[in-house]
Amino acid sequence: MSAERDLVSSEAEGDERLIEAALRPKRLEEFIGQARVREQLSLVLHSALRRNRPPDHVLMSGAPGLGKTTLSMIIAAELSVPLRITSGPALERAGDLAAILSTLSEGEVLFIDEIHRMARPAEEMLYLAMEDFRVDIVVGKGPGATAIPLEVAPFTLVGATTRAGLLPAPLRDRFGFVAHMDFYEAAELEQVLHRSARLLGLRLPEEAAREIAGRSRGTPRIANRLLRRVRDFAEVRADGAISRDVAAAALNLYEVDAEGLDRLDRAVLGALLGKFGGGPVGLSTLAVAVGEEPETVEVVAEPFLVRQGLLARTPRGRVATAAAWVHLGLTPPPGAFGAAVVADQRPDLPDLGDDPAAS
Ligand SMILES: Nc1ncnc2c1ncn2[C@@H]1O[C@H](COP(=O)(O)OP(=O)(O)OP(=O)(O)O)[C@@H](O)[C@H]1O
């Protein structure tokens, strides 16, 4: 992944991760935005505290960087219980999960990031653990195999996923509360930026915060990262003084445009318009055209492009909207919008546009 992609990608690395951790809100009242999720979660937690029982299992779904990990930490902090963190890809075998479950303490919060990527045997073990606080450890193989039941201390599972549609129904149904995290409004991102600037000891004028928020793709993690790049630019080129113009110049330098589109977004739109006449085209074909994994295109670029009204996911594949042609300064071919395209903007729509003939 190039340095430019890192700027707006979902992952943070090295020092950036440390800074990110320092910027995380620690309590629910410090958590900015997501008002509905906050209120719902607050009720779930307070009623559990009153009953002196662990709350229902919580599933959080939403794009990367919207605060799912942060919320899981807040849940444990609000309940004053320890937190254990793992991720779906780390749970390859049932034994990986059994090792964690068997050492949980009473009331502990278990956070499984990317829960949709857990291996099937671990997933099946989790069903029983979530429902009955018990797991069956299978010893031996073939006809002689026996299942030894093992008690698990009552715990709260917090699962996070960027692809709720990929979760099997039996798993999804075992969560008592599902929090749908949406992209943040610009005003909320401005608050995130002011809070982070305070913590980083930066002076951030209102107009500069507005400029950065407008380019942050509705995502706090990206807002924080762009703020750090603006700070770098200001230190080297503007005696440390951040202004709207300094912010705009810094972000232009990093190829984040006024609407927040980055290189990948523009590459996806560019390929869709330039190579496929605006679509429809299948996800895999589009991903090959921009040299990225289909999942990166689907999880990182598409939700934002759909939200900006630049791309539509249809049963026949991905289609550029009229606004996409305008955004890239191109003219659509005659009749491009003649046929009515029924856009289904559900984030987890199966990719039906990937028939081999299209590739
Ligand atoms: N509501 C918020 N208020 C303030 N800062 C936030 C908020 N949500 C997220 N952040 C900031 O954004 C960063 C990323 O959040 P977090 O790691 O929780 O996202 P995530 O949804 O778990 O992402 P991923 O799924 O990629 O792990 C955190 O460091 C935190 O500082």
The ligand as an ORCA input file, in Angstrom:
! r2SCAN-3c Opt
* xyz 0 1
  N     -17.052      9.198     18.322
  C     -15.751      9.487     18.351
  N     -15.320     10.581     18.980
  C     -14.011     10.898     18.961
  N     -13.047     10.151     18.368
  C     -13.433      9.051     17.749
  C     -14.783      8.642     17.718
  N     -14.878      7.490     17.038
  C     -13.639      7.176     16.657
  N     -12.768      8.103     17.084
  C     -11.339      8.124     16.800
  O     -11.115      7.384     15.609
  C     -10.109      6.403     15.786
  C     -10.581      5.120     15.168
  O     -11.609      4.548     15.924
  P     -11.750      2.963     16.094
  O     -10.425      2.301     16.058
  O     -12.596      2.745     17.287
  O     -12.532      2.604     14.793
  P     -13.091      1.183     14.304
  O     -14.482      1.409     13.819
  O     -12.886      0.165     15.357
  O     -12.195      0.886     13.081
  P     -11.733     -0.554     12.538
  O     -12.979     -1.298     12.282
  O     -10.971     -0.162     11.321
  O     -10.866     -1.115     13.634
  C      -9.843      6.329     17.300
  O      -8.505      6.525     17.564
  C     -10.559      7.496     17.910
  O      -9.621      8.450     18.335
*
